[in-house]
């Protein structure tokens, strides 16, 4: 009998949630939904703009020409972005949000479970030049085909997970950390992994493989709110070949104080995620 009562209670709770969500999406005006989304991002230190913002069937919200900006400018642009509630998961008493953003000719998909705060991310066909974050944060011009996938979960010291990143055919130019310029270069492959444990994000095996320059980035930074205020504890290693060093001699002269051994520069990077600085 107790099992039957529990089953009925669960079914009733799921039904009530379902009806509430339906009523909310049906009767709440589109501009009110946009206002809710804007206020949620404002609490994290970001702003949202969209040419169109409204409901989609069956349980979802869609934005057209979406822009998310931080203190220094636009960080993300999407031709179209949708957030939907997974109906099948909802029927089993679990809430799951599925998000999809069209960026340039590619897309990024995200699944989020509020219950355990698990996030799964996967991208395909996204080009770095279609993500304004790099220009906004580092005044950098970047090109290349991006692939990103992985999962993270938990919050604070209980946070855990990993994200794998790969970029093919990359070109990176105009990068500055603070007032210091870094070498312009082409990279056949950029790859690395972000691991999160105990509220700290760690960079593992993050490498840039170029014809005349090999770069390794390592270190960590803690979670912060907003995320862009996370203080950095990173080390950037540059290992140029002699012919590459000769071509960009002036840049490496300015970096000379970071020279540890011939052909090896070790540069401490501090500041924050949105405002990195050389130590």
C-alpha positions in Angstrom: 0.0 0.0 0.0 2.8 2.4 0.9 4.5 1.7 -2.5 1.3 2.5 -4.3 0.8 5.8 -2.3 4.4 6.8 -3.1 3.8 6.0 -6.8 0.7 8.1 -6.9 2.4 11.0 -5.0 5.3 11.0 -7.5 3.0 10.9 -10.5 1.0 13.8 -9.0 4.1 15.8 -8.3 5.4 15.3 -11.9 2.0 16.2 -13.3 1.8 19.4 -11.2 5.3 20.4 -12.4 4.3 19.7 -16.0 1.1 21.7 -15.8 2.9 24.6 -14.0 5.5 24.8 -16.8 2.9 24.6 -19.5 0.9 27.4 -17.9 4.0 29.5 -17.3 5.0 29.3 -21.0 1.5 29.8 -22.3 0.5 32.8 -20.1 3.8 34.6 -19.3 4.5 37.2 -22.1 7.7 36.8 -24.1 9.2 40.1 -22.8 8.7 38.9 -19.2 10.6 35.6 -20.0 13.4 37.7 -21.6 13.5 39.8 -18.4 13.9 36.7 -16.3 16.8 35.5 -18.4 18.4 39.0 -18.3 18.2 39.2 -14.5 19.7 35.7 -14.1 22.7 36.7 -16.2 23.0 40.0 -14.4 23.5 38.2 -11.1 26.5 36.5 -12.7 27.9 39.8 -14.1 26.7 39.5 -17.7 24.2 41.1 -20.0 21.9 39.6 -22.7 20.5 41.0 -25.9 18.4 39.4 -28.6 16.6 40.5 -31.7 13.8 38.1 -31.0 13.0 36.2 -27.8 10.0 33.9 -27.2 8.5 30.5 -26.6 8.8 27.4 -28.8 6.8 24.2 -28.7 6.5 22.1 -26.6 8.4 23.5 -23.6 11.1 25.8 -24.7 12.5 29.3 -25.2 14.2 30.6 -28.4 16.4 33.6 -29.0 17.5 35.0 -32.4 20.7 37.0 -32.9 21.7 36.5 -29.3 24.6 38.4 -27.7 26.0 37.8 -24.2 28.4 40.5 -23.0 30.6 41.1 -20.0 32.2 44.2 -18.6 34.7 44.5 -21.6 32.2 43.8 -24.4 30.5 41.0 -26.3 31.7 37.5 -25.4 29.4 35.2 -27.3 27.2 35.6 -30.4 24.7 33.1 -31.7 22.5 33.2 -34.7 19.9 31.2 -32.8 19.8 29.7 -29.3 17.1 27.4 -27.8 16.5 26.1 -24.3 14.1 23.2 -23.9 12.8 21.0 -21.0 13.2 17.3 -21.7 9.7 15.8 -21.6 10.7 12.2 -21.3 13.0 12.9 -18.4 10.3 15.1 -16.8 7.8 12.1 -17.0 10.2 10.2 -14.8 10.4 13.0 -12.2 13.7 14.4 -13.4 14.3 17.9 -14.8 16.7 18.3 -17.7 17.4 21.4 -19.8 18.8 20.9 -23.3 20.4 24.0 -24.9 21.6 24.4 -28.5 23.3 27.5 -30.0 24.1 28.0 -33.7 27.4 29.8 -33.9 28.5 30.7 -37.4 28.2 27.4 -39.4 28.6 25.2 -36.3 26.7 24.5 -33.1 27.2 23.9 -29.4 24.9 21.6 -27.4 24.6 21.7 -23.6 22.6 19.5 -21.3 22.0 20.6 -17.7 20.5 18.7 -14.8 19.6 21.0 -11.9 19.2 18.1 -9.5 22.9 17.2 -9.4 24.1 20.3 -11.4 25.7 18.0 -14.1 26.5 19.8 -17.4 27.5 18.0 -20.6 28.9 20.1 -23.5 29.6 19.1 -27.1 30.4 21.3 -30.1 30.7 20.6 -33.9 31.8 22.8 -36.8 32.4 25.9 -34.7 35.1 28.3 -35.9 37.1 30.4 -33.5 36.7 33.5 -35.6 32.9 33.4 -34.9 33.5 33.6 -31.1 34.1 37.3 -30.0 35.5 36.3 -26.6 39.1 36.2 -27.8 38.9 39.7 -29.4 37.1 41.1 -26.4 39.3 39.7 -23.7 42.7 39.5 -25.3 42.4 41.8 -28.4 43.4 38.6 -30.4 42.6 37.5 -33.9 42.1 33.8 -34.0 41.0 31.3 -36.6 40.6 27.5 -36.6 38.1 24.7 -36.3 37.0 24.0 -32.7 35.9 20.8 -31.1 34.8 20.8 -27.4 33.3 18.0 -25.4 33.1 16.8 -21.8 31.1 16.9 -18.6 31.2 18.7 -15.3 29.1 18.4 -12.2 28.6 19.6 -8.6 29.2 23.0 -7.2 32.0 24.7 -5.1 34.4 22.2 -3.5 32.2 19.3 -4.7 32.6 20.3 -8.4 34.2 17.7 -10.7 34.6 16.8 -14.3 36.6 17.5 -17.4 36.4 19.2 -20.8 38.5 18.3 -23.8 39.4 20.9 -26.4 40.9 20.6 -29.9 41.5 23.2 -32.6 42.9 22.3 -36.1 44.4 24.7 -38.6 44.7 27.5 -36.1 46.1 31.0 -36.7 46.6 33.2 -33.6 47.7 36.9 -34.0 47.6 40.1 -32.1 47.5 38.4 -28.7 48.4 40.7 -25.8 48.5 39.8 -22.1 48.4 43.2 -20.4 50.6 45.4 -22.5 52.9 42.6 -23.6 52.5 41.2 -27.2 53.0 37.5 -27.8 54.3 36.0 -31.1 51.9 35.6 -34.0 51.8 32.0 -35.2 50.1 29.2 -37.2 49.4 26.0 -35.3 48.5 22.7 -37.0 47.0 21.5 -33.7 45.9 22.9 -30.4 44.7 20.5 -27.8 44.2 20.2 -24.1 42.0 19.3 -21.2 40.3 21.3 -18.4 39.8 19.3 -15.2 37.8 20.5 -12.3 38.1 19.2 -8.8 37.4 20.7 -5.4 36.3 24.0 -7.0 39.6 24.5 -8.9 39.9 24.3 -12.7 43.2 22.8 -13.8 44.8 22.9 -17.3 46.3 19.6 -18.3 48.5 18.9 -21.4 47.4 22.1 -23.0 49.7 22.4 -26.0 50.0 24.5 -29.3 52.0 22.7 -32.0 53.3 25.1 -34.7 55.9 24.8 -37.4 58.4 27.1 -35.7 56.9 27.4 -32.2 55.8 25.0 -29.5 53.7 26.5 -26.7 52.5 24.9 -23.4 50.0 26.4 -21.0 49.5 25.0 -17.5 48.2 26.0 -14.1 44.9 26.5 -12.5 42.3 29.0 -11.3 39.4 28.7 -8.8 35.7 29.0 -9.5 34.4 32.5 -9.1 31.2 34.5 -9.5 31.1 35.9 -12.1 33.3 33.3 -13.8 35.4 35.9 -15.5 36.7 37.2 -12.2 38.5 33.9 -11.4 42.2 34.8 -10.4 44.7 33.0 -12.7 47.7 31.0 -11.6 49.1 30.0 -15.0 52.4 29.5 -16.7 52.9 30.0 -20.4 56.0 28.3 -21.9 57.3 29.4 -25.4 59.8 27.2 -27.2 60.6 28.8 -30.6 63.0 27.4 -33.2 65.9 29.7 -34.1 64.4 30.6 -37.5 61.0 31.5 -35.9 62.7 33.5 -33.2 64.7 35.5 -35.9 61.5 36.4 -37.8 59.9 37.8 -34.6 63.0 39.0 -32.9 61.5 42.2 -31.6 58.7 40.3 -29.7 61.2 38.0 -28.1 63.5 40.8 -27.1 60.6 42.2 -25.1 60.1 38.8 -23.5 63.8 38.4 -22.7 63.4 38.6 -19.0 61.3 35.4 -19.1 64.1 33.5 -20.9 65.1 30.6 -18.6 67.4 28.6 -21.0 68.2 29.1 -24.6 65.0 28.7 -26.7 62.8 28.4 -23.6 60.6 31.2 -22.1 58.5 30.7 -19.0 56.0 33.4 -18.5 53.8 33.6 -15.3 50.2 34.7 -16.1 48.2 36.3 -13.3 45.2 38.7 -13.2 41.8 37.3 -13.9 40.2 35.2 -16.7 38.8 38.3 -18.5 41.8 40.5 -17.7 45.0 38.4 -17.7 48.3 40.0 -16.7 52.0 39.1 -16.9 53.7 39.0 -13.6 
